[in-house]
Amino acid sequence: MGHTRHRSSYGAVGLDLDLLAGPEVALPFLREHVREDDWYPDDMVEAGVLADEARRLLLLFAWEGPIASLRTRAATLELLRCAWPGWEVRRLHDGQTGLRVHLGLDPGERDTDVYPGPALDRDDEEPADPDPPVAVVTIGADRCHVLADIDDHPVEEGPSLLERLRDAPEHGSHRLRADAGIHVDPERRRVGWWLNTARAHGGTLADRWPGWTVEFWEDRWAEHERASGGRFAPPAPDRAAAPADVRARLVAALPNATIGHGFGPAVPAERAAAARAAVLRAYAAAVGT
C-alpha cells in the first residue's frame, strides 16, 4: 500500500501536543501539510510521525517537547493512547530511519562524522534545569561524567570516549535528570545506552564499538541506573503531576499551536471543537476522572 509524505518548517516542538487532538482532527491536519517527495537530511528533522491507518499504528519521534522529557514522556504516551483509541501508539528511537524501515524503504546511509558534547564541570548550572540538556556517562564501578547533550550521543564516539574523558571532571554520581546516558564496563567490554529523543540509525551503532557487546536501552533510563550501581539515579517521574504538566503545556500552546491560529496549516475553526473534546477525553481517561 502506498504512502504520502508531508513536511512543515514549523511546529516540530509541538508535534506531540498536536496529535493529542486525536485521529478525527489530526489525520486531516497532517494531510494538509505540504507534500514532499524527498527526505530531509536525518540530522535536520526534529520531529516526525507516521500514521498507518490500515494497521492503526501511530509512530512518533521528537527531539523536544513533553514526549522527549524524562519527567513527562510516559504521561504523554498515555495521553496519546487515550486520544487514539484502538490505535497502537509507539515512540521511535531512530527517527526518520525508523519511518523508512516501517515503509519498507532503504534506511539510508549513516553519517560517519561525530561531534561530541564537552564534559561539564561539577559546578555547571545546566544539570539543575528541569529538563537538563545533558548526557550522563558512567564508567566501570567508580567514574561518572556529565556532558553537554548538544550534538551526537556519546555512544557514537566508540572506545575513544574513554580516552577523551580520562582527565574530565569527575562528578561521583548524578542524581538529577538527564537527556541521555551511557554506561561503559571496560572490564567486561559491555556498553548500554539510552536517550529521551531519537538518533538516526540508533539500532546500528554497535559497530562503533568493535569487540564490545552493545545494548540499546531506547528510553529505559532505569537500565542505566541498575548497570551503574545507582551512580546515575534521577528522581522518578511524578505519575500524578506529569499528566497535568502535559495538559498545562497544551493549554499554554493554544490557540497558537494545535487549534486556530498557528503556523500553517492550523486546525480550522470547524474542527476546533472536536480537537478540544479529544484532548479533554484523553486527559480524563489518563487521570481516571
Backbone torsions as a table, in degrees:
resi	resn	phi	psi	omega
1	MET	NA	141.1	-175.5
2	GLY	-77.9	176.4	179.0
3	HIS	-145.5	159.5	171.9
4	THR	-119.6	152.9	-177.5
5	ARG	-124.6	136.4	-175.8
6	HIS	-131.7	156.6	-179.1
7	ARG	-138.5	162.7	172.2
8	SER	-146.3	142.5	177.0
9	SER	-88.4	-0.1	-178.5
10	TYR	-133.8	160.8	168.1
11	GLY	88.2	6.7	-177.6
12	ALA	-60.7	-40.4	-177.3
13	VAL	-64.8	-27.4	-177.8
14	GLY	-102.4	13.2	-175.6
15	LEU	-61.0	-42.0	-179.7
16	ASP	-63.3	-35.3	176.8
17	LEU	-70.1	-38.8	177.0
18	ASP	-56.7	-41.6	-175.5
19	LEU	-69.8	-16.3	176.8
20	LEU	-66.6	-11.0	175.5
21	ALA	-70.2	-9.5	177.1
22	GLY	83.1	166.2	-173.1
23	PRO	-64.0	-31.6	-177.9
24	GLU	-59.1	-36.4	-179.5
25	VAL	-100.2	-41.3	-171.9
26	ALA	-69.0	-38.3	-177.9
27	LEU	-63.6	-48.0	173.9
28	PRO	-61.1	-37.3	178.8
29	PHE	-59.1	-44.2	180.0
30	LEU	-66.1	-41.3	-178.1
31	ARG	-66.6	-25.6	-176.9
32	GLU	-78.5	-6.6	176.1
33	HIS	-73.9	164.0	-176.8
34	VAL	-60.5	133.1	175.2
35	ARG	-72.0	140.2	-176.2
36	GLU	-133.6	135.3	179.2
37	ASP	-93.8	-35.6	-176.2
38	ASP	-101.5	152.1	176.0
39	TRP	-82.7	138.2	172.2
40	TYR	-68.1	156.3	171.6
41	PRO	-56.2	138.9	-174.1
42	ASP	-57.6	-35.2	-176.4
43	ASP	-80.8	4.2	177.6
44	MET	-109.9	-3.8	-176.0
45	VAL	-101.1	112.9	-173.1
46	GLU	-87.3	-18.6	179.3
47	ALA	-160.2	154.3	179.0
48	GLY	-161.0	156.9	179.4
49	VAL	-144.4	143.8	171.5
50	LEU	-123.4	119.7	177.6
51	ALA	-107.3	105.3	-179.1
52	ASP	-97.8	96.2	-175.9
53	GLU	-67.7	-33.2	-179.4
54	ALA	-63.6	-42.1	-179.7
55	ARG	-94.9	-5.0	-176.0
56	ARG	52.5	56.2	-176.7
57	LEU	-126.9	129.2	177.7
58	LEU	-118.0	117.4	178.1
59	LEU	-110.3	136.2	-172.1
60	LEU	-143.4	141.0	168.0
61	PHE	-140.1	154.7	178.4
62	ALA	-158.5	144.5	177.9
63	TRP	-86.5	-22.6	-178.2
64	GLU	-139.2	174.5	179.0
65	GLY	98.6	176.4	-174.6
66	PRO	-62.4	-27.8	-179.7
67	ILE	-76.3	-12.0	178.8
68	ALA	-106.9	17.7	-179.8
69	SER	-112.2	134.1	177.1
70	LEU	-58.9	-33.3	-178.7
71	ARG	-67.5	-38.5	-167.2
72	THR	-122.8	2.3	-176.4
73	ARG	-58.3	-51.8	-177.0
74	ALA	-62.8	-39.6	179.3
75	ALA	-65.5	-40.0	179.1
76	THR	-63.5	-43.2	177.9
77	LEU	-63.3	-40.3	178.7
78	GLU	-63.7	-42.4	177.8
79	LEU	-63.6	-41.2	178.5
80	LEU	-63.7	-40.8	178.9
81	ARG	-65.1	-34.0	175.4
82	CYS	-71.4	-34.0	-179.1
83	ALA	-77.0	-19.9	-179.7
84	TRP	-119.2	64.7	-177.1
85	PRO	-62.0	136.9	-179.1
86	GLY	85.3	-3.9	178.4
87	TRP	-105.1	149.4	169.1
88	GLU	-90.0	123.4	-178.7
89	VAL	-112.6	122.5	-177.6
90	ARG	-134.2	146.2	170.4
91	ARG	-84.0	141.0	170.5
92	LEU	-98.3	137.0	179.1
93	HIS	-106.9	0.1	179.0
94	ASP	-120.6	20.4	170.0
95	GLY	58.9	-139.4	-177.2
96	GLN	-59.7	-32.0	-179.8
97	THR	-63.0	-34.6	176.5
98	GLY	-66.8	-37.6	176.5
99	LEU	-63.1	-43.9	-178.7
100	ARG	-65.4	-40.6	178.9
101	VAL	-61.8	-42.2	179.0
102	HIS	-59.6	-35.5	-178.8
103	LEU	-82.6	0.3	-178.8
104	GLY	77.6	21.1	-179.1
105	LEU	-99.2	164.1	174.6
106	ASP	-62.4	128.1	-179.2
107	PRO	-65.1	-16.6	179.0
108	GLY	93.6	167.9	-177.8
109	GLU	-80.2	148.4	179.0
110	ARG	-93.0	138.4	177.2
111	ASP	-70.1	131.1	-177.8
112	THR	-93.5	-10.8	177.7
113	ASP	-76.5	141.5	-179.4
114	VAL	-125.0	131.5	179.4
115	TYR	-122.7	91.6	-175.1
116	PRO	-76.0	150.3	174.9
117	GLY	-80.5	147.1	-178.1
118	PRO	-72.6	154.6	174.7
119	ALA	-73.6	141.9	-178.2
120	LEU	-100.2	147.6	173.9
121	ASP	-72.9	161.6	-177.8
122	ARG	-64.1	-28.2	-178.0
123	ASP	-95.0	11.3	178.0
124	ASP	-65.3	144.3	-175.7
125	GLU	-83.9	-20.1	-174.0
126	GLU	-57.5	-42.6	-177.2
127	PRO	-61.5	-18.0	-178.0
128	ALA	-85.4	-4.6	177.7
129	ASP	-63.1	154.7	177.3
130	PRO	-58.4	-40.1	175.1
131	ASP	-125.2	77.4	-169.9
132	PRO	-70.7	134.5	177.5
133	PRO	-81.5	67.4	-177.9
134	VAL	-132.5	156.6	173.7
135	ALA	-120.0	132.9	-178.0
136	VAL	-99.2	129.6	178.6
137	VAL	-117.5	116.4	172.6
138	THR	-110.4	138.7	-174.7
139	ILE	-129.4	125.9	178.8
140	GLY	59.0	-143.2	-175.1
141	ALA	-100.2	-2.1	-170.8
142	ASP	-146.0	5.5	-177.7
143	ARG	-116.7	141.6	177.0
144	CYS	-144.4	123.7	178.1
145	HIS	-124.3	152.7	178.2
146	VAL	-122.8	125.2	-177.9
147	LEU	-113.5	153.9	171.1
148	ALA	-70.8	126.5	-179.8
149	ASP	-93.1	74.4	-174.2
150	ILE	-114.8	-4.8	178.4
151	ASP	-153.5	-117.7	-174.3
152	ASP	-75.3	153.5	177.6
153	HIS	-71.1	144.1	-179.9
154	PRO	-55.7	-27.9	-178.9
155	VAL	-61.4	-25.7	-176.5
156	GLU	-72.6	-13.4	178.6
157	GLU	-77.1	-20.5	-175.3
158	GLY	70.1	-163.1	-177.3
159	PRO	-59.5	-18.5	177.1
160	SER	-63.0	-17.8	175.1
161	LEU	-56.8	-40.3	-177.6
162	LEU	-63.5	-42.3	179.5
163	GLU	-67.9	-40.9	-178.9
164	ARG	-62.0	-34.9	-175.7
165	LEU	-94.4	5.3	-176.0
166	ARG	-54.5	-41.0	-178.3
167	ASP	-112.1	19.3	-179.1
168	ALA	-74.8	157.8	178.4
169	PRO	-55.7	133.9	-178.8
170	GLU	-95.5	127.0	-177.8
171	HIS	-100.7	-11.0	-179.8
172	GLY	77.6	-58.1	176.1
173	SER	-158.5	167.2	177.4
174	HIS	-136.0	113.7	-175.9
175	ARG	-115.8	23.4	174.0
176	LEU	-111.3	178.1	-179.4
177	ARG	-75.7	168.4	179.5
178	ALA	-152.5	164.0	176.6
179	ASP	-88.0	-27.6	-172.4
180	ALA	-162.0	168.4	178.3
181	GLY	-166.7	165.3	178.9
182	ILE	-152.6	138.3	171.8
183	HIS	-116.0	129.9	-179.5
184	VAL	-117.5	124.6	177.0
185	ASP	-110.0	91.8	-175.8
186	PRO	-62.1	-33.8	-176.9
187	GLU	-66.1	-43.4	-179.8
188	ARG	-93.3	-4.4	-177.9
189	ARG	53.9	54.6	178.7
190	ARG	-127.1	145.3	179.9
191	VAL	-134.6	135.9	170.2
192	GLY	-130.4	139.2	-177.1
193	TRP	-144.7	158.5	-177.5
194	TRP	-150.7	169.1	177.1
195	LEU	-159.9	156.2	176.4
196	ASN	-86.2	-21.2	-169.9
197	THR	-104.4	-121.5	179.2
198	ALA	-156.8	144.6	174.2
199	ARG	-128.2	128.1	176.7
200	ALA	-56.2	137.3	179.5
201	HIS	60.3	29.2	-175.9
202	GLY	-55.9	-33.7	-177.8
203	GLY	-79.3	-1.0	-174.9
204	THR	-116.7	14.5	-173.3
205	LEU	-84.1	-0.4	179.9
206	ALA	-60.5	-29.0	-177.7
207	ASP	-70.4	-7.1	172.7
208	ARG	-75.0	-12.1	-178.1
209	TRP	-123.3	67.6	-177.5
210	PRO	-60.6	131.8	-180.0
211	GLY	86.1	-2.6	178.4
212	TRP	-107.0	156.9	170.5
213	THR	-95.1	121.3	-175.4
214	VAL	-117.9	128.4	178.4
215	GLU	-118.5	127.7	178.2
216	PHE	-94.1	113.0	-177.4
217	TRP	-88.3	7.1	-177.3
218	GLU	53.2	-117.6	-179.7
219	ASP	-107.4	19.8	-175.3
220	ARG	-87.4	78.5	-177.8
221	TRP	-62.6	-24.7	179.6
222	ALA	-62.2	-26.8	175.6
223	GLU	-63.0	-38.3	178.6
224	HIS	-66.7	-41.6	178.8
225	GLU	-58.3	-44.6	-179.7
226	ARG	-66.7	-46.3	-176.1
227	ALA	-64.9	-31.3	-177.1
228	SER	-89.2	3.3	-178.5
229	GLY	66.2	27.0	177.7
230	GLY	87.4	2.6	177.8
231	ARG	-68.5	-26.7	165.7
232	PHE	-107.9	115.5	-176.0
233	ALA	-148.5	79.0	-179.1
234	PRO	-71.5	158.7	175.5
235	PRO	-63.2	138.7	180.0
236	ALA	-66.7	145.2	176.7
237	PRO	-59.0	142.4	177.4
238	ASP	-82.1	104.7	-174.0
239	ARG	-65.3	-26.3	178.9
240	ALA	-80.1	-38.9	-175.4
241	ALA	-83.3	-27.9	-171.9
242	ALA	-61.2	-46.5	178.5
243	PRO	-60.0	-38.2	177.6
244	ALA	-65.5	-34.5	177.5
245	ASP	-63.1	-46.0	179.0
246	VAL	-62.9	-44.5	179.5
247	ARG	-61.5	-38.9	178.9
248	ALA	-63.5	-39.4	177.4
249	ARG	-63.3	-39.0	-179.4
250	LEU	-66.9	-44.7	178.6
251	VAL	-60.7	-40.6	179.3
252	ALA	-65.1	-31.2	-177.9
253	ALA	-77.2	-26.5	-177.1
254	LEU	-81.7	147.5	0.8
255	PRO	-92.4	21.5	-172.5
256	ASN	-95.3	10.8	179.7
257	ALA	-133.4	-86.7	-171.9
258	THR	-65.7	-40.6	-169.2
259	ILE	-127.8	127.2	163.9
260	GLY	102.3	-77.7	-165.2
261	HIS	-129.8	29.2	-178.9
262	GLY	-79.0	-177.5	175.2
263	PHE	-63.6	146.4	-173.5
264	GLY	-61.4	142.3	-7.8
265	PRO	-84.4	145.7	171.4
266	ALA	-91.1	161.1	173.2
267	VAL	-70.9	122.8	-177.6
268	PRO	-67.0	159.4	-174.0
269	ALA	-57.6	-35.1	-176.4
270	GLU	-69.0	-17.4	177.5
271	ARG	-105.5	-1.5	-176.6
272	ALA	-62.8	-40.7	-178.3
273	ALA	-63.3	-41.1	178.9
274	ALA	-65.4	-37.4	178.7
275	ALA	-64.6	-47.3	179.4
276	ARG	-61.5	-42.0	-179.8
277	ALA	-62.5	-40.1	179.4
278	ALA	-64.7	-40.7	179.2
279	VAL	-63.0	-45.6	-178.4
280	LEU	-66.0	-39.2	178.6
281	ARG	-64.3	-43.0	-179.2
282	ALA	-62.2	-44.0	-179.0
283	TYR	-65.5	-43.4	179.5
284	ALA	-62.4	-40.4	179.2
285	ALA	-67.0	-38.7	-176.6
286	ALA	-69.0	-36.3	-177.3
287	VAL	-96.4	-3.7	175.7
288	GLY	76.1	36.3	178.9
289	THR	-112.1	NA	NA
